[in-house]
Amino acid sequence: MSQKTMSVSQEGPANALALNRENNQVVIAGRNVFKVFTIEEEEFVESYNLRVGKNQNLNFSCNDVAWNTLEDQTLATAATNGAVVLWNLDKPSRSKQQHVFLDHKRTVNKVSFHPTEAHWLISGSQDGTMKCFDIRMRDATKTFMSNTESIRDVQFSPQLLHAFAAVSENGNVQLWDVRRPDKCTHQFTAHSGPVFACDWHPECNWLATASRDKTIKVWELSTGRPLLEYTISTIASVGRIKWRPQRKHHIASCALVVDCSINVWDIRRPYIPFASFQEHKDVATGLAWRGDPQVFLSVSRDCTLIHHVFKDATRPADQANPQGISINSSGDVAFACRISSSNVPFSSKIQGYLRKSHLTSEQFCQATSSMHLYSMKAVRENRWMVESARRYILNGRSLAEMCDHNAAVARELGRHQVSLVWSIIKTLYWSSRGGPGDPNPPSASAVTGRDDSSVSGEVTAATGTNTTAGEPEQRVVRSSNNTNGEVAVTGSGNVDGGDAIATEEETETDETTEISLNGVHLGLPSFAKTPMTQGDFFFGDGEMDPLDMDSGMGVGASVGVGGGLLAALALGMGNGGSQIGTVGGPADEWMLSSEAFPLRHEILDRSPPPETYPNHLEPSEQETQTVAVEEQPAPLLNVSALSAPLMWDCGNVVADALRHHASMGDVQMAASALLVLGDKRRGLGVDEATQEHWMLGYIDFLGRHELYNVATQVIKLSWLPNVNQLSQQSTTYYTCCGQCEKPLHRTGWLCDRCHSSESSLCSVCHQVVKGLYAWCQGCAHGGHIHHIQQWLSTNKYCPSGCGHLCEYN
């Protein structure tokens, strides 16, 4: 047998070819070619040209050709005019035509001889029939009606003597017994498109089918019921298939369009061809193995007949990428990478040497890969997401209540990070006193009850550095009766910590020891005598008393002004251990502990810089009142001017947190937070497209877990048009008449075609249901919804008497 790839060209394309019993001759047939070649070692030698004679007609135009498996001189062809023609090569005349069967009414697509019964010939035609001929009787002995439009292929089974398979253009496969032409033994739908070819496995009871749906399927038929064993996906419609001899899992195929190559597939690895032959320049139309797994022949529309040798095939798997990655619906990731031979363990090498060696042409692809599987068990357990979706509160309560509830739900389900995010959102966006995260904090006038337009303050603090013990440290607090309420305090302190001496200067409004600020008297003597602790500060009576704050009759009134005496004291003496003495009083009557005056931002927030006052005067031009202050040697604060700090925008931080959760797959947190925040979501800076993506992703998650009520609530609460309009889509279900199956568009209980309302009768009261109709999806019986509820509350079986176990849910 020749082991060389060779070819021969013809004057026209061939549609089919067939080999004789000895596999040393091949016949090719087409519309314009019909020849027999002898296969030599180096070339094809033409033996017969059967398109000869005076009366050449459509009997010579062939769709298929078959060679008798036992008699080398007998051929059969399927003609395009509906004839089945027998040819005898031993006939002495020039024309080898022996007999013509004209039983078919349309084109014959396929002819096939029985593998063991030499006189049995079967044909399949475009008229939907199959005919079995006994070539000894010169007549069709049996006709098989397929009840389909067209039969594309018929093949006798090599294992079962009386069985054959037929495939049709409606995607069905029929199994027939030659002895029973009235009905097929089995029929099943194999493909979603026309089936063009079939082939029985030579060793086992497998049937392979090829279809326009670009698949090759292998069916197991020994169990009595067809079972799909393997599926091969190709890139084009498959026109011809042939099992490879002596190789159980190999099958060859050629495409009907697009693909010009002939592929040999290993059905155990169906995604890439085991070997590929690309000698043809046009689509191959037929192929046949020469009884040897290394050699086969093929014909094509490029008018060539080629003798293929397997060692010349290309191996697509060798060019395939040995690295790959895949992810499943549960979030598990599989990763494969190449392993070099140097990294293979020694034990694996020894086992490889001890195995039976295979030919190089039989090895699929000797690429060693390592598989890594990353299982996301935590993500797979998505019950917490489902439970959170059921229990979250998205509207109807205050922001704090919703955040607290959702945080508790997340904490109970073990999602502590999600719980923390809910708590942070509450802290940033909700505060009863207007915290730093409140988008609308209260103004200074709201705290003090006074108008900021008529009250303003200036604080001036200066700290000097003493080089000697005798040089005092000066602090000045000035007070005048102007509208700006400027206050200055002058204090002197010794480095040695001596007694503080307070001196009083001349003032226009008051000659006592009290300081007047816009009509509010700061009584330092009484203030020093009755100290009291309130909150974070150490002040006198009424510091936190709202009545005193409203009336201006206490120290707290000066605190709410936004910069006054106490603010100056807090800034100038925040280092602790300072002593304040009143005019003419002892210096140690009022002592502050080290933690007395921490900075209080509510005071600092209300302290505008001195440059904002138009009537600001020099210190020498103002009438001042001096209060002696004793300082510690090491001052900690040097403030020349105070300005109100800018409000912190927390929207970016919350937006980053939501983006992080969305990127980790927790789109529930992102969507739920947007719904809970309400109008405050506008300050997040998240674009509308991203918000829509989060909302649609969450709605899709709810739909996949059948949480339709929660999904409806999310759609209803959505502020995005593309999300909100989902509630207006696919809201109508049309029922059909139970008798004529016409859709009931006008009314749901009366059919316009058959004018029957029988399908709308209640199974309990037998009256027409014109309202809500409930029915069982198992038996399709139903009735009034309240009747069905009452019936199934005491009964398990259908009220119609059909015996079905119904359940109302």
BELPE-V886488 format. One record per backbone hydrogen bond with DSSP energy under -1.0 kcal/mol. CO is the residue of the C=O (numbers start at 1). NH is the residue of the N-H. Records with the same first field share a line. If there is no record, write none. Layout:
BEGIN
CO = NH  NH
END
This chain:
BEGIN
6 = 307
8 = 305
16 = 29
18 = 27
24 = 39
25 = 20
26 = 37
27 = 18
28 = 35
29 = 15  16
30 = 62
33 = 30
34 = 50
35 = 28
36 = 47  48
37 = 26
38 = 45
43 = 40
45 = 38
48 = 36
50 = 52
57 = 60
61 = 80
64 = 78
66 = 76
71 = 74
73 = 89
74 = 68
75 = 87
76 = 66
77 = 85
78 = 63
79 = 82  108
83 = 79
84 = 101
85 = 77
86 = 98  99
87 = 75
88 = 91
96 = 88
99 = 86
101 = 84
107 = 126
110 = 124
112 = 122
117 = 120
119 = 135
120 = 114
121 = 133
122 = 112
123 = 131
124 = 109  110
125 = 128  151
128 = 146
129 = 125
130 = 144
131 = 123
132 = 141  142
133 = 121
134 = 137  138
139 = 134
142 = 132
144 = 130
150 = 169
153 = 167
155 = 165
162 = 178
163 = 157
164 = 176
165 = 155
166 = 174
167 = 152  153
168 = 171  195
171 = 190  191
172 = 168
173 = 188
174 = 166
175 = 185  186
176 = 164
177 = 180
186 = 175
188 = 173
194 = 212
197 = 210
199 = 208
204 = 206
205 = 221
206 = 201
207 = 219
208 = 199
209 = 217
210 = 196  197
211 = 238
214 = 234
215 = 211
216 = 232
217 = 209
218 = 229  230
219 = 207
220 = 227
227 = 220
230 = 218
232 = 216
237 = 256
240 = 254
242 = 252
244 = 247
247 = 250
249 = 267
250 = 244
251 = 265
252 = 242
253 = 263
254 = 239  240
257 = 259
262 = 277
263 = 253
264 = 274  275
265 = 251
266 = 269
275 = 264
276 = 314
277 = 262
283 = 301
286 = 299
288 = 297
292 = 295
294 = 310
295 = 290
296 = 308
297 = 288
298 = 306
299 = 285  286
300 = 303
303 = 10
304 = 300
305 = 8
306 = 298
307 = 6
308 = 296
309 = 312
310 = 313
314 = 276
315 = 318
324 = 336
326 = 334
328 = 331
332 = 328
333 = 374
334 = 326
335 = 372
336 = 324
337 = 370
340 = 343
345 = 349
346 = 350
347 = 351
348 = 352
349 = 353
350 = 354
351 = 355
359 = 362
365 = 367
368 = 339
370 = 337
372 = 335
374 = 333
375 = 377
376 = 380
377 = 381
380 = 382
382 = 386
383 = 387
384 = 388
385 = 389
386 = 390
387 = 391
388 = 392
398 = 402
399 = 403
400 = 404
401 = 405
402 = 406
403 = 407
404 = 408
405 = 409
406 = 410
407 = 411
408 = 412
409 = 413
410 = 415
411 = 414
414 = 416
415 = 419
416 = 420
417 = 421
418 = 422
419 = 423
420 = 424
421 = 425
422 = 426
423 = 427
424 = 428
425 = 429
426 = 430
435 = 438
443 = 447
444 = 448
445 = 449
451 = 454
475 = 491
476 = 489
477 = 489
486 = 480
488 = 477
491 = 475
493 = 473
494 = 497
515 = 522
517 = 520
520 = 517
522 = 515  524
523 = 527
524 = 528
525 = 529
526 = 530
532 = 539
534 = 537
537 = 534
539 = 532
540 = 543
545 = 549
546 = 550
547 = 551
548 = 552
555 = 558
556 = 560
559 = 562
564 = 568
565 = 569
566 = 570
567 = 571
568 = 572
569 = 573
573 = 576
579 = 630
582 = 585
590 = 580
593 = 596
600 = 603  604
601 = 605
604 = 607
609 = 612
610 = 613
628 = 581
630 = 579
650 = 654
651 = 655
652 = 656
653 = 657
654 = 658
655 = 659
656 = 660
657 = 661
658 = 662
659 = 663
660 = 664
661 = 666
662 = 665
665 = 667
667 = 671
668 = 672
669 = 673
670 = 674
671 = 675
672 = 676
673 = 677
677 = 680
678 = 681
679 = 682
680 = 683
681 = 684
687 = 691
688 = 692
689 = 693
690 = 694
691 = 695
692 = 696
693 = 697
694 = 698
695 = 699
696 = 700
697 = 701
698 = 702
699 = 703
700 = 704
701 = 705
702 = 707
703 = 706
706 = 708
707 = 711
708 = 712
709 = 713
710 = 714
711 = 715
712 = 716
713 = 717
720 = 724
721 = 725
723 = 726
724 = 727
725 = 728
726 = 729
735 = 744
737 = 741
742 = 737
743 = 745
756 = 751
757 = 760
758 = 761
760 = 769
762 = 766
767 = 762
772 = 785
774 = 783
776 = 780
781 = 776
782 = 763
783 = 774
784 = 788
785 = 789
786 = 790
787 = 791
788 = 792
789 = 793
791 = 794  795
796 = 806
798 = 801
804 = 798  806
END
